[in-house]
């Protein structure tokens, strides 16, 4: 590489090519090629056919028909007698080409349009003070346009806890999207029927609740992929002393995760958040009062009393 640049400089300075070849101990033909080239020489190794090449077309046919077919089954179908590990490496390179596009990626989500909601159950029991450790639900919400995430562990799947949890997460967004999308959660509603209090809650927010029909993965695929993201990237190697400790660690982790570039939109949630917020509705000017005469049991042996009201929002 250095000789190529030196040759071009010497030729530009008027040094004869034969003298350059003599001084550098190379052939004159090499000097002529280097002088005519605008880039350094690059060694390129010729591609050689591998033992996998005769089987590649058959592998592609199998993957096109069944993209999830295991490599061990492929080996059996094509009569592979070599290393299964080596075959698996080649199959892994081809498999993404044969997978159908995720239907959730084909939907264009407008700014401020929707937040997808779901419950995620972390695969680790959480200590509850004097009570036995338990698997606790985490309410998760993701803005469909910006992919901005919010999540919080809640005491139960009861309607009151879900609504209080949604109110808490919406305050993190600082605005209200035009639609809140749920997938037939019992505490929210199923089909055309809403749980008691849900319609009033949505009316006070000035937003629309969308309950998805069965087998409609594209309409809630964004938040479901975030659940997998939490499980693979947040959970490994962590220990939690209580639900409060879980929420503190999760909040810290989400603050960092929201700055990462999302592959499907090629931007980070923080970059698109302002655009999302501008198209949303403002939060109601008062804190909700959900109207249940009961105590909500929270972990670590303390209680929060939910006050009594009719879902009305105080005037500004």
C-alpha positions as CSV (number, residue, x, y, z in Angstrom):
1,X,0.0,0.0,0.0
2,X,2.8,2.4,0.9
3,X,4.7,1.5,-2.3
4,X,1.7,2.3,-4.4
5,X,1.3,5.8,-3.0
6,X,5.0,6.4,-3.3
7,X,5.1,5.3,-6.9
8,X,2.2,7.6,-7.8
9,X,4.0,10.5,-6.1
10,X,7.3,9.8,-7.8
11,X,5.6,9.6,-11.2
12,X,3.8,12.8,-10.5
13,X,7.2,14.4,-9.7
14,X,8.6,13.3,-13.1
15,X,10.8,10.4,-12.0
16,X,11.2,7.9,-14.9
17,X,9.2,4.7,-14.4
18,X,12.3,2.5,-15.1
19,X,14.3,4.3,-12.4
20,X,11.4,3.9,-9.9
21,X,11.3,0.2,-10.7
22,X,15.1,-0.1,-10.2
23,X,15.2,1.8,-6.9
24,X,12.2,-0.1,-5.4
25,X,13.3,-3.5,-6.7
26,X,10.0,-4.1,-8.6
27,X,9.1,-4.7,-12.2
28,X,8.3,-1.8,-14.5
29,X,4.9,-3.3,-15.2
30,X,4.1,-3.0,-11.5
31,X,5.1,0.6,-11.6
32,X,2.9,1.3,-14.7
33,X,-0.2,-0.4,-13.0
34,X,0.4,1.6,-9.8
35,X,0.7,4.9,-11.6
36,X,-2.5,4.2,-13.5
37,X,-4.5,3.2,-10.4
38,X,-6.3,5.7,-8.3
39,X,-6.6,3.4,-5.3
40,X,-4.2,1.2,-3.4
41,X,-3.9,-2.4,-4.6
42,X,-6.2,-4.8,-2.8
43,X,-5.8,-8.6,-2.5
44,X,-9.0,-10.4,-3.2
45,X,-9.1,-14.1,-2.5
46,X,-11.0,-16.1,-5.1
47,X,-14.2,-17.6,-3.8
48,X,-14.0,-21.4,-3.7
49,X,-16.9,-23.8,-3.7
50,X,-17.5,-25.4,-0.3
51,X,-19.0,-28.7,0.6
52,X,-22.2,-26.9,1.4
53,X,-22.6,-25.5,-2.1
54,X,-24.3,-28.6,-3.6
55,X,-26.9,-28.6,-0.9
56,X,-27.7,-24.9,-0.8
57,X,-30.6,-25.0,-3.3
58,X,-32.3,-27.8,-1.4
59,X,-31.8,-26.0,1.9
60,X,-33.4,-22.8,0.5
61,X,-36.4,-24.8,-0.7
62,X,-36.9,-26.3,2.7
63,X,-36.6,-22.9,4.4
64,X,-38.9,-21.2,1.9
65,X,-41.6,-23.8,2.8
66,X,-40.9,-23.9,6.5
67,X,-38.7,-21.0,7.7
68,X,-38.5,-22.4,11.3
69,X,-37.4,-25.9,10.3
70,X,-34.6,-27.0,12.7
71,X,-31.1,-27.5,11.2
72,X,-31.1,-31.1,12.4
73,X,-34.2,-31.8,10.3
74,X,-32.7,-30.1,7.3
75,X,-29.6,-32.3,7.7
76,X,-31.8,-35.4,7.6
77,X,-33.9,-34.2,4.6
78,X,-30.9,-33.3,2.4
79,X,-28.8,-36.3,3.4
80,X,-26.1,-34.2,5.1
81,X,-23.2,-36.3,6.4
82,X,-20.8,-33.6,7.6
83,X,-20.7,-31.5,10.8
84,X,-24.2,-30.5,11.9
85,X,-22.7,-27.4,13.6
86,X,-21.1,-26.3,10.3
87,X,-24.4,-26.8,8.5
88,X,-26.2,-24.9,11.2
89,X,-23.9,-21.9,10.6
90,X,-24.7,-21.9,6.9
91,X,-28.4,-22.3,7.6
92,X,-28.3,-19.4,10.0
93,X,-27.1,-17.1,7.2
94,X,-29.9,-18.1,4.9
95,X,-32.8,-18.3,7.3
96,X,-33.4,-14.6,7.7
97,X,-33.9,-14.2,4.0
98,X,-36.7,-16.8,4.0
99,X,-38.7,-15.5,7.0
100,X,-41.8,-13.6,6.1
101,X,-41.9,-10.0,7.0
102,X,-43.3,-9.2,10.4
103,X,-46.8,-7.9,9.8
104,X,-46.3,-5.4,12.6
105,X,-43.5,-3.8,10.6
106,X,-45.8,-3.1,7.7
107,X,-48.1,-0.8,9.6
108,X,-47.3,2.9,9.5
109,X,-48.1,4.5,12.8
110,X,-48.8,8.2,12.8
111,X,-47.5,10.5,15.5
112,X,-49.7,10.7,18.5
113,X,-52.0,7.9,17.2
114,X,-51.6,5.0,19.6
115,X,-50.0,3.4,22.6
116,X,-50.0,-0.4,22.7
117,X,-50.6,-1.8,26.2
118,X,-49.9,-5.3,27.6
119,X,-49.0,-7.2,30.7
120,X,-45.6,-8.8,31.0
121,X,-44.8,-11.5,33.6
122,X,-41.1,-11.5,34.4
123,X,-39.8,-15.1,34.8
124,X,-38.6,-14.5,38.3
125,X,-40.5,-14.5,41.6
126,X,-40.4,-11.2,43.6
127,X,-40.0,-11.2,47.4
128,X,-43.1,-9.8,49.1
129,X,-42.0,-9.2,52.7
130,X,-43.6,-11.8,54.9
131,X,-45.6,-13.3,52.1
132,X,-44.1,-15.9,49.7
133,X,-42.3,-14.7,46.7
134,X,-44.6,-14.4,43.7
135,X,-44.6,-13.8,39.9
136,X,-45.9,-10.2,39.6
137,X,-47.5,-8.5,36.5
138,X,-45.7,-5.6,34.8
139,X,-47.9,-3.1,33.0
140,X,-46.1,-2.0,29.8
141,X,-47.0,0.7,27.3
142,X,-45.2,1.6,24.1
143,X,-46.0,4.6,21.8
144,X,-46.4,3.0,18.4
145,X,-44.8,5.9,16.4
146,X,-41.7,6.7,18.5
147,X,-41.4,3.3,20.2
148,X,-41.1,5.2,23.5
149,X,-41.4,2.7,26.4
150,X,-42.8,2.9,29.9
151,X,-43.4,0.0,32.3
152,X,-44.2,-0.6,36.0
153,X,-44.8,-3.6,38.2
154,X,-48.3,-3.5,39.6
155,X,-50.0,-5.4,42.5
156,X,-52.5,-7.4,40.4
157,X,-54.5,-7.7,37.1
158,X,-57.6,-6.2,38.7
159,X,-59.2,-3.3,36.9
160,X,-58.4,-0.7,39.5
161,X,-54.7,-1.6,39.5
162,X,-54.6,-1.6,35.7
163,X,-56.2,1.9,35.5
164,X,-54.0,3.3,38.2
165,X,-51.0,1.8,36.4
166,X,-52.1,3.3,33.0
167,X,-52.5,6.7,34.6
168,X,-49.0,6.5,36.1
169,X,-47.4,5.6,32.8
170,X,-49.3,8.2,30.8
171,X,-47.9,10.8,33.2
172,X,-44.4,9.6,32.0
173,X,-45.5,10.4,28.4
174,X,-46.9,13.7,29.7
175,X,-49.6,13.5,27.0
176,X,-52.4,11.1,26.0
177,X,-52.4,9.3,22.6
178,X,-55.6,9.2,20.6
179,X,-55.9,5.4,21.1
180,X,-55.0,2.9,23.8
181,X,-54.7,-0.6,22.3
182,X,-55.3,-3.7,24.4
183,X,-55.5,-7.4,23.6
184,X,-58.6,-8.6,25.5
185,X,-57.3,-8.3,29.0
186,X,-60.0,-9.4,31.5
187,X,-59.5,-6.4,33.7
188,X,-59.9,-4.0,30.7
189,X,-62.5,-5.8,28.6
190,X,-63.2,-8.5,26.1
191,X,-64.9,-8.3,22.7
192,X,-67.5,-5.5,22.9
193,X,-67.7,-5.6,26.7
194,X,-65.6,-3.3,28.9
195,X,-64.8,-3.9,32.6
196,X,-66.7,-1.7,35.1
197,X,-65.2,1.8,35.2
198,X,-63.0,1.5,32.0
199,X,-65.3,3.5,29.7
200,X,-65.5,6.4,32.3
201,X,-61.7,6.3,32.6
202,X,-61.2,6.5,28.9
203,X,-63.8,9.3,28.6
204,X,-62.0,11.4,31.2
205,X,-58.7,11.0,29.3
206,X,-60.4,11.9,26.1
207,X,-59.0,8.8,24.3
208,X,-60.4,5.7,22.6
209,X,-59.9,2.2,23.9
210,X,-59.3,-0.4,21.1
211,X,-59.8,-4.1,22.1
212,X,-58.2,-6.3,19.4
213,X,-59.9,-9.3,17.8
214,X,-58.3,-12.7,18.2
215,X,-55.3,-13.6,16.0
216,X,-54.4,-10.0,15.2
217,X,-50.6,-9.9,16.0
218,X,-49.7,-7.0,13.8
219,X,-51.8,-4.5,15.8
220,X,-49.9,-5.2,19.0
221,X,-46.6,-6.6,17.8
222,X,-44.6,-3.6,18.9
223,X,-45.3,-3.9,22.6
224,X,-45.0,-7.7,22.5
225,X,-41.5,-7.4,21.0
226,X,-40.7,-5.0,23.8
227,X,-41.7,-7.6,26.3
228,X,-39.2,-10.0,24.7
229,X,-36.7,-7.1,24.8
230,X,-37.2,-6.7,28.6
231,X,-36.8,-10.4,29.1
232,X,-33.6,-10.8,27.1
233,X,-31.9,-7.5,27.9
234,X,-33.2,-6.4,31.3
235,X,-33.7,-9.6,33.3
236,X,-30.5,-11.6,32.9
237,X,-28.2,-11.5,35.9
238,X,-30.5,-9.3,38.0
239,X,-31.8,-9.9,41.5
240,X,-34.7,-8.0,43.2
241,X,-35.4,-7.4,46.8
242,X,-39.0,-6.1,46.3
243,X,-41.4,-4.8,43.7
244,X,-40.1,-1.3,44.5
245,X,-36.5,-2.4,43.8
246,X,-37.7,-4.0,40.5
247,X,-39.4,-0.8,39.4
248,X,-36.3,1.3,40.3
249,X,-34.0,-0.9,38.3
250,X,-36.4,-1.1,35.4
251,X,-36.8,2.7,35.3
252,X,-33.0,3.1,35.2
253,X,-32.6,0.6,32.4
254,X,-35.4,2.0,30.3
255,X,-33.9,5.5,30.4
256,X,-30.8,4.0,28.7
257,X,-32.8,1.7,26.4
258,X,-34.8,4.6,25.0
259,X,-31.6,6.2,23.5
260,X,-30.8,3.1,21.4
261,X,-31.6,3.1,17.7
262,X,-34.6,0.9,16.8
263,X,-33.8,-1.1,13.7
264,X,-37.3,-0.9,12.1
265,X,-37.5,3.0,12.3
266,X,-33.7,3.7,12.2
267,X,-34.1,6.2,15.0
268,X,-34.1,6.2,18.8
269,X,-37.4,6.7,20.7
270,X,-36.0,9.9,22.2
271,X,-35.4,11.4,18.8
272,X,-39.1,10.9,17.8
273,X,-40.7,11.5,21.2
274,X,-41.3,15.3,20.7
275,X,-43.1,14.6,17.3
276,X,-45.2,12.0,19.0
277,X,-46.1,14.3,21.9
278,X,-47.0,17.2,19.7
279,X,-49.8,15.1,18.1
280,X,-51.2,13.8,21.4
281,X,-53.9,15.3,23.6
282,X,-53.0,17.0,26.9
283,X,-53.3,15.1,30.1
284,X,-56.4,15.9,32.2
285,X,-55.8,18.8,34.7
286,X,-56.5,16.7,37.8
287,X,-55.4,13.4,39.2
288,X,-58.0,10.6,38.8
289,X,-60.0,9.3,41.7
290,X,-61.1,5.9,40.7
291,X,-64.1,5.4,43.0
292,X,-63.5,2.1,44.8
293,X,-64.2,1.7,48.5
294,X,-61.5,-0.8,49.2
295,X,-57.8,-1.2,50.0
296,X,-55.4,-2.2,47.3
297,X,-52.8,-4.7,48.7
298,X,-49.3,-3.7,47.7
299,X,-46.1,-5.7,48.4
300,X,-43.9,-5.1,51.4
301,X,-46.9,-5.1,53.7
302,X,-48.2,-1.7,53.2
303,X,-51.5,-0.4,51.8
304,X,-52.7,2.5,49.7
305,X,-56.4,3.5,50.1
306,X,-58.1,4.4,46.8
307,X,-60.3,7.4,47.3
308,X,-63.9,7.8,46.2
309,X,-65.0,9.7,43.2
310,X,-67.1,9.5,40.0
311,X,-64.2,9.8,37.4
312,X,-64.9,13.5,37.0
313,X,-62.0,15.8,36.3
314,X,-61.7,19.1,38.1
315,X,-61.8,22.2,35.9
316,X,-58.6,24.2,35.5
